[in-house]
Amino acid sequence: MISGSMSAINIEGGKGPAENLEAVQAQTPVPAEGQILIQVKAAGVNRPDLLQRAGYYPPPPGAPATLGLEVAGIVVKAAGRWKEGDKVCALLGGGGYAEYAAVDARHALPIPEGVDFIHAAGLPETVFTVYANVFEHGALKAGETLLVHGATSGIGTTAIQMAKAAGAKVIATARGADKAAQAKALGADIAVDASTQDFAEAAKAAGGVDVVLDMVGASYFDKNLDALNVGGRIVYIASLGGPVIEVPIMRIMQKRAVLTGSTLRPRSADEKARIAAEVERVVWPWVAAGKVKAIVDKTFPLHEAGKAHAFLESGALVGKVVLTI
């Protein structure tokens, strides 16, 4: 029996610091046509959640106003190919920090054998983001070299694993010797401590890079371009180090460089369904084989979502933070 109300996380005052997150009673979502209802067992915590909490990343039209972009759990109301009792993880437009979440049936994927709910909940947002940006926009191929910044973040740890599974070489940057060593342990061929080393020089010494996955932005642009091989692609997914760059047009022309980037959340339901199908086709066999997994640093119970946000904001983590329900 599904209750009409559920526990969910609300932002007191609509926005604010991590301590403004509070557990409240909310109405259990009623799935629309083509949606499934998931009894949530675990929910991933991501940097876009921090931005939304601060008032800078509003949910797209039609998405729940509550936080949470990825969950894992059990189907309790079926649609599409799913039946009740199926174990799934899913990409959401919002609403994952709750006991139940409704989502387009096409945006859910089966949890591979041997993967628990906690680790499954850490997959959708990062895997979809990396696939769309590194493999589609960045067109990374086997034998090429990927430069990953923020290598110990959720996105970074996933990008390292996916690129290696695809047969690419990986150069990873992180701030601090310990984090660089952790990136190396995750499979990076070369790990650079960006706080003490020049990553562009390290990359050029290794033969240059073909794709850059960048969440830093303006402060890294010149060095990214310096490290880039002819025909290379720089893909932006965030701009933590500044949102505006001055583009040297002649250098772009000389290197035949491509500057691109994207966000995932505002994409249409059909586009997310297309990416989900590609992820299941290409990436899910890597997950099933143990080549790609969510690196979960720490878990928190749902009612401690504020502590989870504070921990993510601290920058101390390697991989993902997950809420358990």
N, C-alpha and C positions, 0 to 999 in steps of 0.2 A: 504494500500500500504506500503510495507516494503522498507525503504530507503536502498540504497547501501552502505551508510556509517553510522556510529554511534559514539556516545561518549563512550570512554573507558578510563581506567586508565593505564598509562604507567609509567615505572620506568626510569626516566631520568638517562642516563649513564649506564643503565642495572642493577644497584644495588646501594644501599646506604641507607641513613637515611630516616625517614618518609617524610621529606619535599621534597624528590626526586620524590614522586608520583605526577603525573600531568595528567589532563584530556586532551585527544587528540582525533582527529578524526581518526577512524579506519574502515577497511572494515567490513561490516556486515557478520558474518559467514554464509556459505552455508552448510546446514546440509547434511551429507553423508547418504548413505543408512542405514536405521535403526535408524537414529537420528531424534529428533524433534528440532525445533527452538522455543526458549522461549523468549517472550518479558519480560525482567526482570523488576520486580517492587521493589525487595529488594534483597540484597546480604549479606550473613554473612561474618564477618571478623574473621579470626582464626589465632592462633599462627603459623601454618605452612606458612601462608602468610607473616608473619614477617620474618621467616627464609628464604623464597624465595627472599624477597626483599633485604635481607642482603647477598644473594649469596650462601646460604648453603643448599637450598632445591630445586634443579632444577625440572621442570615438567617432568613427564615420557614421553617416546617417543610417539609422535602423539598428545599430549595435547597442548592446547594453551600456549604460553609463558607468557600471562598476568595472573594476580592474580585472585583469587576467586574460592573457592571450593564448594560453595553452593548458590543456588538462589531460589527465588519463583517468579512466574509470570504466564503469559498466553501463551498457545500454539498457535503459529501463523503459523507453518508448522508442519503437523501431520505425525506420523508414529506409527507402532505398535498398541497398544490399544487406543491411544489418538486421539482426534479430535480437530480441531481448536476451540479455545475458552475455552478449559479445563483449570482449575486453578491447577497448579502443583508446587511442590518443587522438587529440584533435587540435586544429588551429582555430582560434576564436577571434571574433572582432572585439570581444570584451566579455566580462561576466564569469571569468574562471575562478575567482576567489569566492567560491560558494559551494554549497553541498550538491547543487544540481546546475547543469549548464545545458542550454539548447544550442545546437549547431547544425548547419547545413550537413546533411549526411555525406556529401561528397568531400567534405573537409576533414573527415575522420579516416584514420588508418588503423589496421589491425595491429595490436601489440605483438611483436615477434615472440616466439617461444623463448623462454629463459630471461625475458626482460620484465622487471617488476614495475608496478605503477609509478613509483618514485622516479625511476630512470626514464620510463616512457614519457612522463610529464615534462621532462627536460628536453625532449627531442623536437616537437613540431616547429616552434618559433625559430630555433637556430638552424635546423636542417632545411626548412623552407627558405629561409633568408640566404643561407650559404648556397643552396642549389640555384636559386633564382639569380643571385648576383655573381657568384664565382663561375658557375658552369653555363649559365645562359647569357647574362650581360658580359661577363668576362671571357666566356668561351674557352675556359681552361681545358687543355688537352693533355693526354699522357705524354710525358717527356718534357713538358714545359715546366717553368718555375713560378711558383706562387709566393709572393711576399705578403705575409699576414701581420698586421699590427694588432696590438691588444691581444697577444697570443694566448693569455691565460683567462680571458673572458669566456663566457658561454659561446659566443660566436667564434672566437679565436680557437678554442679547443676543438670545436666541431669542424672548422675549416681545415685545420691541420689534418685531422683524421680523414675527412672526405677527400682532400687533395691527394693524400698518400694512397688511399684506396683506389683512386682513379689513375694512379701511376705517375703523378707529378712529383717534382721536387719542391720542398717547402723551406723557405727562409722565414723565421718568425722573430718578431721583436716584442720585448716586454720591458718594463721599467724595474730594474733590480736584478742582481745576479741569481737570486733564488728563483724568481719567476722565469728567467731565461732558461735555467736548468730544468724547470718543470715543463716548459715548452719542448725542450729537447727530449725529455722523457716521454712526451706524448707522441713523438714521431718526427718532429721537425728535423730536417737535415742539418740546418744551421740555426742557432738561436743567438740573438744579439741583445745585449743589455743596452737599450736605447738611452739610458741615463748616463752611460760612460763611453759608449762606442758610437761610431758613425755608421748607421745601418746602410747608407748608400754605398760607402766604400766597401763594406763587407759584402754587399750584394754584387757589386761590380767585380770584386775579386773572385766571386764564385760563378761569374759568367753572366751576370745581369738577371733581370726578372721579366717575365712575360705578362703577368697579371699581378696587380696590387689590390688587396682588399683593405680598404682604409676607413676607419671610424674616427680618426683624429682630425682630419680636415686640413685647414690652411697651413698650420705650422709644419706639416710634413710634406707639403706639395712639392717644393723644389727638390728635396731629396728623393721623393718618389719618382719624379721625372728623370732625375739623374741616374737612378738605378734601372730605369726601364729600357728594355731592348727595343730595337726598331720593330714597329708593329704591335707594341705592347698596349695593355689596357689598364687604366686606373679606375677602380670601382668604389664609389663612395656609399657608405651606409649610415654615416653619422658625421658630426663635425664638432667633436668635443674640444678640439684645439683651434676653433675658429671657422665660421661659416662662409667666408668670402676669400677667394683666391684671385691673384692677378695672373692671367694666362699669357705666357710668352709664346706668341703665335708662331714665330719662326722655329722654335724648338719643337713645338707640337708637329709642325709640318715636316721637319727634318726626321723626326722619329716615327712619323706616321702614327702618332699616339691617339688613343681613344680615351676620352674622359666621359665616364658614365656613372650611374648610380640609381638607386631606387629605394622606395619604402614598400613595405609589404602590406600593412594593415588597410590602407585605402583601396586596394585593388578590388575589382569586382568579384562577386561570388563565382562567376564562371571562370575567371582567371585563376583564382585560388584553387578551384577544382582541377583545372589543368595542371597547375604546379603539383598538387597532391598526387595526381595520377603519375606524373613524372618521378616524383620522389619515391613513390611505391615501386615503380619500375626499376629505377636506377639505384637509389640509396638503400631501400629496405633490404635487398640482398646483402649489402655490406653490414647493416645492423644485425641481421640474422646470423651472419658469419662472425660477428664480434669485432669487425674492423672499425666500426663506428659505434660509439656509445656516448650517452650523456655523462659528462664528468660532474657529479653532484658533490659540491663541497659541504653543504650544510642543509638540514631540513628544519622547518619550524611548523608547529601546529597552526591551523588556520587563524585562530584568534591572536596569534603573535605575528601577524602580517607586518605590523609596524617594525618589529625587531628584524624581520627578514629584509625589509627595505633599508633599514639603517646599516645592516651588514653588507648589503650590496653596494650601498653608497660609500662604504669605507674603503672599497677597492682591495680588501684583503683576500678576497676569495680566488679560487682557481676553479673555473667552470661555472656551475649553476647553483642557484638557491631554489629550493622547492618547498611549497606548503603542503602539509599532509592534512587530510580530512578524515 
